Amino acid sequence: MEKEDKRAEGRDESKRRRAESKWIVVARPLCHLKYPVAYLSRLQRILPAAR
């Protein structure tokens, strides 16, 4: 019985982690919409270096 509980806990943990990572992926672009100047200035710093 205890082994089954631990397995279920592990599954819940991995589901929670996946949900958190999806939230991070969604939240990042929203942050750029809220603060576009900071995002654009960061892009401008990265892109000239790539040329």
C-alpha positions in Angstrom: 0.0 0.0 0.0 2.8 2.4 0.9 4.6 1.8 -2.4 1.5 2.7 -4.4 1.1 6.0 -2.4 4.7 6.9 -3.2 4.2 6.2 -6.9 1.1 8.4 -7.0 3.1 11.1 -5.2 5.8 10.9 -7.8 3.3 11.2 -10.6 1.7 14.2 -9.0 5.1 15.8 -8.6 6.1 15.3 -12.2 2.7 16.7 -13.3 3.2 19.8 -11.1 6.7 20.4 -12.5 5.4 20.1 -16.1 2.6 22.6 -15.3 5.1 25.0 -13.7 7.4 24.8 -16.7 4.5 25.5 -19.1 3.5 28.5 -16.9 7.0 29.8 -17.2 6.9 29.5 -21.0 3.5 31.3 -21.1 4.5 34.0 -18.5 7.7 35.0 -20.3 6.1 36.5 -23.4 3.4 38.2 -21.2 6.2 39.9 -19.3 7.7 41.2 -22.5 4.3 42.6 -23.5 4.1 44.4 -20.2 7.7 45.7 -20.4 8.5 45.9 -24.1 11.3 48.5 -23.8 13.4 46.2 -21.6 12.9 43.3 -23.9 13.7 45.3 -27.0 16.8 46.8 -25.5 18.0 43.3 -24.5 17.4 42.1 -28.1 19.4 45.1 -29.5 22.3 44.2 -27.2 22.2 40.5 -28.4 21.6 41.1 -32.2 24.5 43.5 -33.0 26.9 41.1 -31.4 25.7 38.3 -33.7 26.5 40.3 -36.9 
